[in-house]
Structure formats: C-alpha cells, structure tokens
Amino acid sequence: MESFSINGDSLTLINKSSSGGAHPCFVTTNKLGFILTANYSSGNIGLLRQNTNGELSDLLYVQQHTGKGINDRQKSPHAHSVWFDADDLNVISIDLGTNELWFSKLDTLQQKLTPSTPTKLAMSQGAGPRHLSIHPNKKWVYVINELDCTITLLQKNKTEKYKIINSISTLPVGYNEPNTCADIHTSADGKFVYASNRGHNSIAVFKVNNLNGALKLIEHKPTLGDSPRNFSLSPNDDFLVVANQLTNNIVAFKRNKKTGVLEFTHQIEAPSPVCILFQ
C-alpha cells in the first residue's frame, strides 16, 4: 500500500507499507485512522493505521480467510472488499471465493480484528459476493453477487446481527448471455439502489420499499460502453457516473430524484477506467 498527499491536481508519495497479501483490490478507512485492505489472490484482510500526516504504519494484523465455493472461481478464498459498519468498529469482509461475508470487530487497543459471533454468513451457492451498500437507516445491507448476478438483502436484528431476507436478479427476465455484476450504491435518501451489469452492460435501477427494504426493478439503463466495472453517485445525488473499462469511456447520467431513472448527459474518453470517486 502507498500513501500520498494531495497537492492541487498532483499526488506526492509519503510512504509505503505491506498490505499483508497478494493483489490488494479494495481499501477503506474509518474516522479513527485505521485502514483495511482486501487482498484478492491471498484471500485475506490487512489492517494498518495512518497518522495525522497521512503516513502509513507497518502492517498491524492479517485476517486470513479459509474455505471455497462451488464455482470455478471459488477454489480458494478471494477477499474482494471490506467495509466498516455503521459504528466504524464492526467490520464486514466480503469473500467471493469462500462465498461468504466475514464479520469481525476492530480492537483499537490491540490493533487487530477479533471474530464476531457468528463469524460468517454464507450466500447462495455460487453467488460470488463482491461489494455491498449500507442503507442510510443502517438496518439494511445490499450485497451484490458477481457470479449469479443477484442482490441479496440483509437485515440487522435487535442483537445487531444480520440475516438474509431475499435475493433479486439484476438482469432482465429471459436474458441468458454471459454477465457478471460489479458495483452497487444506494441513494442518500435511501429510496433507490443502483447496480452494474457487465455483459448486459447496464445499470439496474431499483426502488426501495421503505417498510422492509425490498427492491423493485424500475429500469435497465444501458451504460453506452462495455464492462461498467465501477460507478458513483455525485455528492448531491444529481448525477450517476459510470466507468466502462473495456471501451475506455466514462459516461454521466442525470438522475431523477423522484423516480430514480437515469438520463444520458455526456461522456468522455479515458483509458481503461475502473473507479469513479468524487473529491
């Protein structure tokens, strides 16, 4: 891992530290300065910390995943993303390879991750969980499954544990061509969920039932490019911007806040875009 300072439109390297595994593909931070990274090929989570100057500590702890799934891409653990839950201390790690969500708690004194009870939650066989989006009410979590192209709704109970409620397809009825899912986001008002399809090359738009979190499909919006690996909502939720990795273009859509639907506005060329972040 590397830490940089932002100087205008340039980056200056501060320092480097080990991520604790092979092919880190996701990184997140909390308000306490702790950093978690998901190492895909080695199937583990690395814990580090940054000081007030942005300098990275040495690697503090590694959480190693074990297990496998039924898909050819699930022969060993593949940690794909890791997330701090609502309180910045509980941690959800998503492993595509073991087909599970791993739950742990950040011990800030010993600077390590300790397993929660239960430690794991299995997705449907072959689902291949990849990313998640936490609803603004902090009670519902939407997990996007890369391999079976579904979104799984999790609900937090009174003891702060999650259970699976149901899953819904991200694809149109009757679509049988190759597809994998990639990214998922919830609007700030909690009324809509958006998910990307690679193959169908679309953003699936869902309306959220405000009583139980259930999703209802509204539309599939073509991304005007191939393999929308990542997308993001603008800070005011007025726009949704998509990175089409294989066609080298970034596409902006105007978002209707009342209906959730998307309308194309503009696109630009960009070499193999894989991530969209608003500063």
N, C-alpha and C positions, 0 to 999 in steps of 0.2 A: 504494500500500500504506500501511496505517496500523499503528502500534504503540501498544499500550495497556498500562497497568499494572493489575493486578487488586487491587482494594480491597474485600475482603469479597465481596458479590454485585454489585459495580459495577465499571465499567471507566473509566479515566481516560486520555484521549488523551495520548500522549507526542510523536509527530511523524508526518509523512507523507513518503513518497518515491515516485518513479515506479516502476511495475512493469516498465516497458520495452515495454509493448504494450497492446493493447485487450482488454478483458473478461477480466481475470485470474480464473481459476476454481479454482485449486489452489495451495496454498502448503505448503512443508515446510522444516524446519531440520535442521542437524546439530549435533553437540556442540561444534564449533568456533565456532558462532555465525553460520555462513553460512546464507543464506535463498535458496531457489529458488521461483519462481512460474511457473506455466504460463499464458500469455496466449492464450486460445482463438481469438479472432477474427483476431489478427495472426499466429498460428502461431509463437510464439517463447517462449523461456525467459529470464526475468530473474534476475540474480544480485545480491544485496545482502548486507549484514552488519549485525549488531546488536552494540552494545557491552554492557558488563555492566549498564548501567542500562536496557537494552531499546530504546535509541534506534537508529533505522534509519539506515544510511549512505545516501549518494546511490547511485543505480543504478551498479553496478560493471561489468556486462557483459550483453550480449544475445546469445543463441544463436538465430539465425534459421533456421527450417525451410523447406524447399522441396519441391515435388512435389505430387501429387494421387493420388486413387484412382479407382475406377470408380463409386462410389455418388454420388447427387445431393448428399449432404452431404460429399463428398470432393473438391470442385472446387478447393480450396486448403488450405494447412496449417491445422490446428486442434489446437494443443497442449492436451491435456486434463488431463494430470497429469505430475508429475516427482518422482523418487524418488532418495534416496541409497541406494546398495547397501550391503552389509554393513560395509564399511570406512569409511563416511562420506566417501569421496573419489570413488569411482566413481558416476556418475550415469546413470540411465535415464529418458529423456523419452519419453512416450507421445503420439503424434500421430494422432488419429482421422482427420484429413484426408489425410495422406500415407500412412496405413495402415501405419505403421512405428514401431518402437522406435528411438530415437536414443541412442547410447552416447557418453559423454564422461567426462573426468576433471577434477576440481576442482584447479586450480593455486592453492594457497593464497598463494604469494609474489606472483604477478602478479594474483591475484584475478580469474581468468577460467576459462572452461570450454575445454578443449582436446579435439578429437575423438579418440576411441579407434579402434582397428583390430580388427574392422570398425566403421565408424561407425553403420551402420543394420542392422536386421533386419526384413524385410517379413513381415507377417501374410498369411493367406489373402486373396485379393482380395475386397474389400467387407466385411471383418471389422469394421473400425472399432474398434481397440483404445482402451480408455478408462482403466482402472485396473489395478493389479496387487497381488499379495500375495506376499511373500517367505517361503518356508517356514523354520521355525526352524533347519533344518540348513544354510541359506544356499546350498544347491546347486540348489534348485528354485524356480522362479518361476511363479506362475499369473497369466496375463493375461486379464482379462475383456474380451470384444469386444462392444461395444454394438450394432452393426448386424446381425451374423449370429447373435448370441445363443449364443456359444460361450465356453469357457475353453480357452486354449492353455497347455500345459505346456512350459516352457523348462528346460533342464538345463545347468548350468555344467560345462565340461570341465576338463581338467588345466591348460589355459593361461588359465583364468578367463574364457573366452568362452562365450556362451550359444548353444544350438542348439534348434530346435523339435523336440519329441518327438511330440506329437499334440494334437488338439483334441477337445473333447466338448461336446455340446449342453447348454444349461441348461434346456431345455424338455421336456415330456413327449412321447413318441412320438405323432405324429399331430396335434399342436397346430399350427394354421395361422393363428391370429389374429395381429393386429399385436402386436409385442413389441420392447422394447429392454432391454438389460442395463445395470446401473448400477454396483453396488458389489460388492466381494469381500474376504473375510477368511479367514484360517487360524487355527484354534485354537492356543493357546500350546503344546500338546503335539504339534502337527503331525499329528494324526490325522484332522482333518476340515477341509473347505473349505466355505464358505457364499457364495452368490452371489444377487443380487437380480434379479428379472424385473419389468419394468414393462409391463403389458398382461396377462400371465398373473397378475401381482400375487402373487408368491410368493417365498419363499426356497428356492433349490435347495440341498439338503444332500448333500455328497459325502464318502465315506470315502477316505482317502489310503492307497495301497499303500506300506508302509514300506520296500519294496525298490527301487521305481523311481519313486515319486511319482504313479503313475497314479491317476485318480479313478474311483470307482464311485458311481453315484447311489443315495441312500438314500430320500429323500422330497422332495416339493414341499410346503412349508408355506405356506398362504395367509396373507398379511400383514394381512388384515382391513381393508384400505384400498386406495386407488388410487395407483399410481406410487411404489413404495418406492425412492426415489432414493438413500437412504443408510441404513446400519445400522452397528452397532458391537457388539462383544463387551465385556462388563463386564470390569474388571481381573482378576477371579478366574475368568473364563470361565463363570460360573454362569448368566449371562443374555445374551440377544441382543435388542437394542432397535432397532426399525425406525421410520424416518421416512417416512410416507406423504404425499407432497407434495400431492396433489390432493384428498384427503379430510380434510386438516387433523387428522390424528391420529398419535400416537406409541404404538407397541404393544410391550409387553415379553413375551418368551417365556423360560420356564425351559429351560435346556439340560441334557440328559442327557450327562454327560461320557463315559460308557461307550459309548453308542450314537450320540451326535451329534444325536439327534432333538430337536425343539422342542415345547414345550407352552405354550399361551397362559396368561398370568397376569393381565395388566392393560393398560389403555390410557387415554390422556388426550387431550384436545383441545389442538391447537397450530396456529397459523396458518401454513400452507404450510411445514412443516418440511422441510429439505433436508440437515441434517447432525446427526449424533449424536456427541458427544465426552464421554468420561469424564475428569474432572479428577483 
